[in-house]
Amino acid sequence: MYGLTSEGYRLAAELVNRAQVTIIDETLQMAMDLDSTFLRKNPNLGNLMSEEPLLSFKPVEQVLGEAQVVFFTPRLRRPLDEALVEAGSKLRDLSGYLSKGVTFVNDLPTGPGGNSESIMLLEKQTGLKVAESFTYAYMPLRPRDSRPVVVSAETMKERSALEALGFAVTSQNFLSAELEYAALILERSIGFVTEIELARQARESKVSLQKESNVYLDEFAKYLYDLRTIQASDETGESISYLAGATLKSLGNYARYIVDETREVLKERNLKASRTKISLLWSLDRYEMRGERLQMAESIQQRLRDYVTDVEIVPGLNIKAGPQALDPLKYNVVIVCSKEDHESLRQARKFHSDTEMTLLHATPSLKTE
């Protein structure tokens, strides 16, 4: 697994009984072997790394030189407009270690035509030829998920290493797989932005919608990178690229809607900045492949600090752990960003019965209570 990410770690857990598995921290350029016992004791990568365990590391050169299959699961953390460049840079870094006979598996989603560009890069950097001297496969993973949406490959052999690992090819070629994945992303994301924009219009017109969506920001934000790849693709077509771009713009504007609605809460309740704390209740995975959720949380936090100094991103587990997550001496505005975090807050109400607070649900309607 080239990339110390939650998706790569979960994929490793599924493969550990079929093969020897090693995961590589591409930032530190060090690798560690994983076995079933270790993974049972440490099922969550975020918890494992927060404990700062003493682990046995191996050189990347040795691991990749011996690897028969390399899964590309990089951790991307540059801003959205630079994320595609970052992905290409990490692929270029990896290419220096690939050798003849290897199976390379791209688990990072691309727009239509994206795999052709990746293959060209790998062939140029390695001197190898796809389907002749190495196998290239495309298995895009959804955020925080280890199950590929589609599987496509150009293989050297009739029976590929992917099949031995339990992955059956489901798409006839890379373009077909890319279009299938793009269709899935657009269908989900356009549905989200339709709800967001209708709810915004209803709020501005001071009318209510008969049916309110309970989909939270956590769901909205997870496909921003994928939409960017579709928008940037030359093979997508003008109309599809326009749809992806308009969807990205709407989702990006949603962060502004949250800030504007929070400011309205402050006005309506005549809250003084020095006597107010805003908590963005969001259980973020700092090791997932895409960085958009983290970046959106930080963007909202920075914008809110124009109005209130005390703005904190709080994981749901912290709110359940005890009263220290909220400030009993201040008025608390809690922005709930996922269903799981809402449930955590519901369970933690007993800790905060004496705390003054307003909840703002980061759903399309931005309901307050």
C-alpha positions in Angstrom: 0.0 0.0 0.0 1.7 3.2 -1.2 0.1 5.7 1.1 -0.5 5.7 4.9 -4.2 6.3 4.6 -7.4 4.9 6.2 -8.5 3.5 2.9 -5.2 1.8 2.3 -5.1 0.4 5.9 -8.7 -1.0 5.6 -7.8 -2.5 2.2 -4.7 -4.1 3.9 -7.0 -5.6 6.5 -9.0 -7.3 3.8 -5.9 -8.7 2.0 -3.8 -9.7 4.9 -5.0 -13.3 4.8 -4.3 -13.6 1.1 -0.8 -12.0 0.9 2.0 -10.5 2.8 1.0 -6.8 3.2 3.2 -3.7 3.8 2.0 -0.1 4.1 4.2 2.8 3.2 4.2 6.3 4.7 5.0 8.1 1.5 5.8 11.3 3.4 8.5 9.7 5.7 9.4 7.2 3.0 9.3 4.3 5.5 7.3 1.1 5.4 5.8 -1.3 8.0 4.6 -4.9 7.6 1.1 -5.6 8.7 -0.3 -9.0 9.8 -3.7 -10.2 10.9 -2.8 -10.1 14.6 -1.6 -6.5 14.5 -4.7 -5.4 12.5 -7.1 -7.1 14.9 -5.4 -5.2 17.8 -5.3 -1.9 15.8 -8.4 -1.8 13.6 -8.3 2.0 13.2 -5.3 3.8 11.7 -6.2 7.2 13.2 -6.2 5.7 16.8 -3.0 3.7 16.1 -1.1 6.8 15.0 -2.4 9.0 17.8 -0.9 6.5 20.3 2.5 7.0 18.7 3.4 3.3 18.9 6.9 1.9 18.5 6.8 0.2 15.1 9.4 -1.7 13.1 10.0 0.2 9.8 11.6 -1.0 6.6 13.2 0.9 3.7 10.9 1.8 0.9 13.4 0.7 -1.8 13.5 -2.8 -0.4 9.7 -3.1 0.0 8.8 -1.8 -3.5 11.6 -3.8 -5.1 10.1 -7.0 -3.8 6.4 -6.1 -4.2 4.4 -8.0 -6.8 1.3 -5.7 -6.4 1.4 -2.0 -5.5 -1.8 -0.2 -4.5 -1.6 3.6 -4.9 -3.5 5.0 -1.9 -1.8 8.4 -1.4 -2.7 11.0 1.2 -3.5 14.3 -0.6 -3.4 17.5 1.5 -2.9 20.4 -0.9 -5.8 22.8 -1.7 -8.3 21.4 -4.1 -7.0 23.4 -7.1 -3.5 21.8 -6.5 -4.6 18.3 -5.5 -4.4 16.9 -9.0 -0.8 18.2 -9.3 0.0 16.6 -5.9 -1.5 13.3 -7.0 0.7 13.4 -10.2 3.8 14.3 -8.2 3.3 11.3 -5.8 2.7 9.0 -8.7 6.0 10.2 -10.3 7.8 9.6 -7.0 6.4 6.1 -6.8 7.3 5.3 -10.5 11.0 5.3 -9.6 10.6 2.1 -7.6 8.4 0.1 -10.0 10.1 -2.8 -11.8 9.2 -5.3 -14.6 6.4 -7.7 -13.8 4.7 -5.6 -11.1 1.0 -5.0 -10.9 0.2 -1.3 -10.3 -3.3 -0.6 -8.9 -4.6 3.0 -9.0 -7.1 3.4 -6.1 -7.3 7.2 -6.6 -10.3 8.3 -8.6 -9.7 10.0 -12.0 -11.8 11.8 -14.5 -12.4 10.3 -17.9 -9.0 9.9 -19.6 -7.1 10.2 -16.3 -5.7 6.7 -16.4 -4.4 7.1 -19.9 -2.4 10.1 -18.6 -1.2 8.0 -15.6 -0.1 5.1 -17.9 1.8 7.5 -20.1 3.6 9.0 -17.0 4.5 5.5 -15.7 5.7 4.2 -19.1 7.9 7.3 -19.6 9.4 7.2 -16.1 10.0 3.4 -15.9 10.6 2.5 -19.6 8.1 -0.3 -19.1 5.0 -1.0 -21.3 1.6 -1.6 -19.9 0.2 -5.2 -20.6 3.7 -6.2 -21.8 6.1 -5.7 -18.9 3.7 -4.5 -16.2 0.0 -4.7 -15.3 -2.0 -1.5 -14.7 -5.4 -1.6 -12.9 -7.9 1.0 -11.9 -9.9 0.4 -8.7 -11.3 3.8 -7.4 -12.1 3.8 -3.7 -14.8 6.0 -2.2 -13.9 8.1 0.8 -13.3 5.9 4.0 -14.2 2.8 2.0 -11.9 -0.1 1.0 -14.4 -1.6 -1.5 -13.7 -0.6 -5.1 -16.6 0.9 -7.1 -15.3 -0.6 -10.4 -12.3 -2.7 -11.4 -10.6 -2.4 -14.8 -7.2 -3.7 -15.8 -4.7 -4.2 -18.7 -2.8 -7.3 -17.7 0.3 -9.2 -18.8 -1.2 -12.6 -18.0 -4.5 -14.3 -18.5 -5.0 -14.7 -14.7 -3.9 -11.5 -13.0 -2.6 -11.0 -9.5 -5.8 -9.0 -8.8 -7.9 -12.1 -9.3 -5.7 -14.0 -6.9 -6.4 -11.3 -4.4 -10.2 -11.6 -5.0 -10.8 -8.6 -7.3 -12.7 -9.5 -10.5 -12.6 -7.1 -13.4 -16.0 -5.4 -13.8 -15.4 -2.9 -16.6 -14.4 -3.6 -20.2 -11.7 -0.8 -20.3 -10.5 2.2 -18.3 -12.7 4.8 -20.0 -15.8 2.7 -19.3 -14.7 2.4 -15.6 -14.0 6.2 -15.4 -17.4 7.1 -16.9 -19.2 4.7 -14.5 -17.5 6.3 -11.6 -18.1 9.8 -12.9 -21.8 9.0 -13.3 -22.0 7.8 -9.7 -20.3 10.9 -8.3 -22.4 13.3 -10.4 -25.7 11.6 -9.5 -24.9 11.8 -5.8 -23.4 15.3 -5.8 -26.0 17.0 -8.1 -28.7 15.6 -5.7 -26.9 17.2 -2.8 -26.6 20.6 -4.4 -30.2 20.6 -5.6 -31.2 20.2 -1.9 -28.8 22.9 -0.8 -29.9 25.5 -3.4 -33.6 24.8 -2.9 -33.2 25.1 0.9 -31.2 28.3 0.5 -33.9 29.8 -1.7 -36.6 28.8 0.9 -34.6 30.4 3.8 -34.1 33.7 1.8 -37.8 33.8 0.9 -38.8 32.9 4.5 -40.8 29.8 3.5 -40.6 26.2 4.6 -40.1 23.1 2.5 -42.5 20.3 3.0 -39.6 17.8 3.1 -36.3 18.6 4.8 -33.2 16.7 4.0 -31.2 15.2 6.9 -28.0 14.8 4.9 -25.1 16.6 6.6 -22.0 18.5 5.5 -19.9 15.5 6.1 -21.6 13.8 3.1 -21.5 17.0 0.9 -17.8 17.5 1.3 -16.4 14.1 0.6 -16.6 14.2 -3.3 -15.0 17.5 -3.9 -11.7 16.0 -5.2 -13.6 13.5 -7.4 -15.7 16.4 -8.9 -12.5 18.3 -9.6 -11.1 15.4 -11.6 -14.2 15.2 -13.7 -14.2 19.0 -14.3 -10.5 18.9 -15.3 -10.9 16.0 -17.8 -10.5 16.8 -21.5 -12.5 13.7 -22.4 -15.6 14.5 -20.3 -17.3 16.8 -22.7 -18.4 20.4 -22.2 -21.8 19.7 -20.6 -20.5 17.2 -18.0 -17.5 19.3 -17.2 -19.9 22.3 -16.7 -22.1 20.1 -14.4 -19.1 19.1 -12.3 -17.9 22.8 -12.1 -21.3 24.1 -11.1 -21.7 21.4 -8.4 -18.2 22.3 -7.0 -19.2 25.9 -6.9 -22.4 25.2 -5.0 -20.7 22.9 -2.5 -18.0 25.5 -2.0 -20.6 28.2 -1.4 -22.2 26.0 1.3 -19.4 26.8 3.7 -20.4 30.5 3.3 -24.0 29.7 3.9 -23.1 28.0 7.3 -21.0 31.1 8.3 -23.9 33.5 7.3 -26.4 31.4 9.2 -24.2 31.3 12.3 -23.8 35.1 12.2 -27.6 35.4 12.1 -27.8 33.2 15.2 -25.3 35.6 17.0 -27.5 38.6 16.0 -30.8 37.0 16.9 -29.6 36.1 20.4 -27.6 39.3 20.9 -24.5 37.3 21.7 -21.3 39.0 22.5 -18.2 37.6 20.8 -16.2 37.5 24.1 -19.0 35.5 25.8 -19.6 33.0 23.0 -17.9 29.8 21.9 -18.6 28.1 18.5 -17.9 24.4 18.2 -17.8 22.7 14.8 -18.8 19.2 15.8 -17.2 17.1 13.2 -15.4 13.8 13.6 -12.8 14.1 10.9 -10.5 11.3 9.7 -7.1 12.9 9.4 -5.8 9.9 7.5 -8.3 9.6 4.7 -6.9 9.9 1.1 -8.7 13.1 0.2 -8.2 16.2 2.3 -11.3 18.2 1.4 -13.3 17.6 4.5 -10.3 18.7 6.7 -9.8 21.8 4.5 -13.5 22.7 4.5 -13.6 22.4 8.3 -10.6 24.7 8.7 -12.0 27.2 6.1 -15.3 27.4 8.1 -13.3 27.8 11.4 -11.2 30.6 10.0 -14.3 32.5 8.6 -16.1 32.2 11.8 -13.2 33.7 13.7 -14.0 37.0 11.9 -16.9 37.2 14.4 -16.0 35.0 17.4 -12.4 34.3 18.5 -13.2 31.0 20.3 -14.0 28.6 17.5 -13.0 25.0 17.8 -13.3 21.8 15.7 -14.6 19.1 18.1 -14.8 15.4 17.4 -18.0 13.6 18.4 -16.1 11.3 20.8 -14.9 14.4 22.7 -18.4 15.7 23.3 -19.4 12.2 24.7 -16.3 12.1 26.9 -17.5 14.8 29.3 -18.4 18.4 29.8 -15.0 19.9 28.9 -15.8 19.9 25.2 -18.1 22.9 25.7 -17.6 26.0 27.8 -20.1 26.3 30.7 -19.1 29.9 31.3 -20.0 30.9 27.7 -23.0 30.6 25.4 -22.2 27.7 23.0 -23.2 27.6 19.4 -22.7 24.0 18.2 -22.6 23.3 14.4 -23.4 19.7 13.9 -21.7 18.3 10.8 -22.7 14.6 10.5 -25.3 12.1 11.6 -22.8 10.4 13.8 -21.8 13.6 15.5 -25.5 14.4 16.1 -26.0 11.1 17.8 -22.9 11.7 19.9 -24.3 15.0 21.0 -27.7 13.4 21.8 -26.0 10.9 24.0 -23.9 13.5 25.7 -26.8 15.9 26.6 -26.6 14.7 30.3 -23.1 16.2 30.5 -24.3 19.6 29.2 -27.7 20.1 30.8 -26.6 23.3 32.5 -24.8 24.7 29.4 -26.5 27.3 27.3 -26.4 26.4 23.7 -27.9 26.6 20.2 -27.6 23.8 17.7 -27.1 24.6 14.0 -27.5 21.5 11.9 -25.2 21.6 8.8 -27.9 20.2 6.5 -29.4 21.9 3.5 -32.1 23.7 5.6 -29.5 24.8 8.3 -32.1 24.2 11.0 -31.5 25.6 14.4 -32.7 24.4 17.8 
